[in-house]
Amino acid sequence: MTTAVDVSTIPRIMHAEAMRIADVEAHKVAATLRNVEPGDWAKPTDCPRWDVRALAAHMVGSAASQASPREFLRQVRAGRPVVVEIGAQYWWDGMNEIQVRERSDLSIEQLIAEWDYIAPRALKARRKLPRLIAKLPLLNLPAPVGRQPLAYLFNVGFTRDTWMHRIDLAEATGKPFNADAGHDGRIVADLVAEWATTHGLPFVLVLTGPAGGHYTQGTAGEHVIIDAITFARTLAQRAPGDGVLSRPLPL
């Protein structure tokens, strides 16, 4: 077994690395969408309101909002009345619903083509976010994340959302999740580092699979062995967890 890594020593993902990771993730999403079989698009996902097609539409619409501040604000405004309509809690739930509804008439080919077009533009906009604006603590996210600067969303938040939805697509379609140590393993390690700080409990965590690793915090903690992707699904409350794994981290 590999030597356990103290979570306090895991370097957090900062801007330059975050943009490289986002670029790789965009290409993995493109490949995933092209790998969906015709009969899979109507299958339900772990996102209660969305089938596979709707989930893809959200991913495309989210990328469009990242590519243009004007489009982001338009989606926010359009989504506000929808929050109440769908019985949601947060403003971004209405925004997400708008992304899906506005693409309901697109063909699968058009959805994939829009991803190919908009994903590089979203990445370009994220790379150019001015540092002074990035530091503004404008985000008030659900517990245990809480108040965060915009950089949290632009550096890791958007990419985690896309990554988690790529997992959702694999789960819904029954296809293997394309994971590797360098990309997916780095995302998982960053999740572990942040998650550990939100609860402070001691643990020994052995994550199996290509994206896995061996992590520890404190002493005499709970010993957990779990697949790395299942771990991420558990933090996102898509899979049940008890003990230390009952402490979520919204993705």
Disulfide bonds with the S-S distance in Angstrom:
none
